[in-house]
Amino acid sequence: MEEIIVENDIVKLRPVQMSDIEAIANVANDERIWEHMSVTLLTQEAVENYIVNAIKEREKGISYMFAVIEKKTDNIVGCTSFLDISFPHKRLEIGATWYNPTVWRSAINTNCKFLLFQYCFEVLNLNRIQIKTGHENYRSQKAIERIGAVKEGVLRNHMIRKEGTIRHTIMYSVIVKDWGKLKTRFIDSLLK
């Protein structure tokens, strides 16, 4: 996949790179971020492995991780990714998204999702974008529902979390048929 950079006045998303290790380590150093995530990035070594793996997967076309940069500070505030990429089926997943708590409930996530949806539907011409989260991650569920994704159901006993407990996965999607109305909703209210 070619280099993808999308941005607006609020946020810029660009491919994660090795030079991001220190910046990501700084913003990832908060245990609250990792409560519902499959990784924990609380050490420099964990961040380095995370970025090395992301670059390898990007080169193989498996996934595509973005550094999320807040435009007003020009600082990385988190990461998000394209996962489960299937161009033959014209779909992918937006996931593995995390942000430093200083930008939780800010315009960052809404703007990221808008830019990624717009790129997926208007540049890649995809039919489906899926987003999933854990059954106990209520903050994430509310954020996904707030941006207009449709809850499709629950994948029971879908994953084993890092501490060994079972996670049921809540599956959401946005399909191309919904994009026009959702785009208007983003532009009219969520980007303000």
C-alpha positions in Angstrom: 0.0 0.0 0.0 1.3 3.4 -0.9 2.0 6.1 1.8 -1.2 7.4 3.2 -1.3 10.9 4.9 -4.7 12.5 5.7 -5.2 15.6 7.6 -7.5 18.6 8.4 -7.2 21.5 10.8 -7.5 19.3 13.9 -5.5 16.2 13.2 -2.9 14.6 10.9 -2.5 10.9 10.3 0.7 9.6 8.8 2.4 6.2 8.8 4.1 5.4 12.0 7.9 5.3 11.7 11.0 4.3 13.8 11.7 8.0 14.7 8.3 8.0 16.6 9.6 5.7 19.3 10.3 8.4 21.9 7.2 10.4 21.2 4.9 7.3 21.3 6.6 6.1 24.5 5.9 9.5 26.1 2.2 9.6 25.3 1.6 5.8 25.8 3.0 5.9 29.4 -0.4 5.9 31.1 -1.9 2.6 32.4 -5.5 3.7 31.8 -4.9 3.5 28.0 -4.1 -0.3 28.1 -6.9 -1.6 30.3 -8.9 -2.9 27.3 -6.1 -3.2 24.7 -4.3 -6.4 23.7 -0.9 -4.7 24.1 0.7 -2.6 26.8 3.2 0.1 25.8 4.6 1.2 29.1 8.3 0.6 28.3 10.6 1.9 25.6 11.2 -1.7 24.5 7.5 -2.5 24.1 7.1 0.6 22.0 10.0 -0.2 19.8 8.7 -3.8 19.2 5.3 -2.3 18.5 6.6 0.0 15.8 9.0 -2.5 14.3 6.0 -5.0 14.0 3.7 -2.3 12.5 6.3 -1.4 9.8 6.8 -5.1 8.9 3.0 -5.6 8.7 2.6 -2.4 6.6 5.3 -3.6 4.2 3.5 -7.0 3.8 0.1 -5.3 3.3 -1.3 -6.9 6.5 -2.1 -3.7 8.4 -1.3 0.0 8.2 -0.7 1.9 11.5 -1.0 5.7 11.6 0.6 8.1 14.1 -2.1 10.5 15.2 -0.8 14.0 15.4 -2.7 16.8 17.1 -2.3 19.8 14.8 -2.4 22.6 17.4 0.6 21.1 19.3 2.2 19.1 16.4 2.6 16.2 18.9 1.7 12.5 18.5 -1.3 11.8 20.8 -2.0 8.2 19.8 -2.2 5.6 17.0 -4.9 4.0 14.9 -4.7 1.3 12.2 -6.2 -0.3 9.1 -6.6 -4.0 9.9 -8.1 -7.1 8.3 -7.5 -5.4 4.9 -9.3 -7.2 2.0 -9.2 -5.3 -1.2 -10.9 -8.1 -3.2 -13.9 -7.9 -0.8 -13.6 -4.0 -0.6 -13.4 -3.9 3.2 -11.1 -3.3 6.1 -11.3 -2.6 9.8 -10.3 0.5 11.6 -8.9 -0.5 15.0 -6.1 -0.8 17.5 -6.9 2.8 18.2 -5.6 4.4 21.4 -5.1 7.9 22.6 -3.4 9.6 25.5 -6.1 10.4 28.1 -5.4 14.2 27.7 -7.4 14.0 24.4 -10.1 11.5 25.4 -13.6 13.0 24.6 -11.9 15.7 22.5 -12.4 16.3 18.7 -9.3 14.1 17.9 -11.1 10.7 17.6 -14.1 12.1 15.6 -11.7 13.8 13.2 -9.6 10.7 12.8 -12.6 8.6 12.0 -14.0 11.1 9.6 -10.7 11.3 7.7 -10.2 7.5 7.6 -13.8 6.9 6.5 -13.5 9.5 3.8 -10.3 8.0 2.6 -11.7 4.5 2.6 -15.0 5.3 0.8 -13.8 8.1 -1.5 -10.2 7.1 -2.4 -10.1 3.3 -1.8 -13.7 2.9 -2.9 -14.5 0.3 -0.2 -17.9 -1.1 0.6 -17.4 -1.7 4.3 -15.5 -0.5 7.3 -15.8 -2.4 10.5 -14.9 -1.4 14.0 -14.9 -3.7 17.0 -14.3 -3.4 20.7 -14.5 -5.5 23.9 -17.8 -6.1 25.7 -16.5 -4.3 28.8 -15.0 -1.3 27.0 -18.1 1.0 27.4 -16.1 4.2 26.7 -15.1 2.8 23.3 -18.6 1.5 22.5 -20.1 4.9 23.2 -17.4 6.6 21.0 -18.1 4.2 18.1 -21.8 4.7 18.4 -21.4 8.5 18.7 -19.7 8.6 15.2 -22.6 6.7 13.7 -21.4 3.1 13.2 -24.1 0.4 13.3 -23.9 -2.2 16.0 -24.1 -5.6 14.2 -23.8 -8.0 17.1 -21.5 -9.8 19.6 -18.8 -12.4 18.7 -19.0 -14.5 21.9 -15.7 -15.9 23.4 -13.9 -14.1 20.6 -10.6 -13.4 22.2 -8.5 -14.2 25.3 -7.2 -11.0 26.9 -3.6 -10.5 28.0 -4.6 -11.4 31.6 -6.2 -14.6 30.4 -9.9 -13.7 30.7 -12.4 -14.1 27.8 -13.5 -11.1 25.8 -16.7 -11.0 23.8 -16.3 -8.6 20.9 -18.9 -6.0 19.9 -18.9 -5.6 16.1 -19.9 -2.4 14.4 -19.8 -1.3 10.8 -20.3 1.6 8.4 -21.1 0.6 4.8 -20.8 2.7 1.6 -24.6 3.2 1.4 -24.5 5.0 4.8 -21.5 7.2 4.0 -23.3 10.1 2.4 -25.6 10.7 5.4 -22.8 10.0 7.9 -20.4 12.4 6.1 -23.1 15.1 6.3 -23.5 14.4 10.0 -19.8 14.7 10.5 -19.5 17.9 8.6 -22.6 19.5 10.1 -22.0 18.7 13.8 -19.1 16.5 14.8 -16.2 18.5 13.4 -17.2 21.7 15.1 
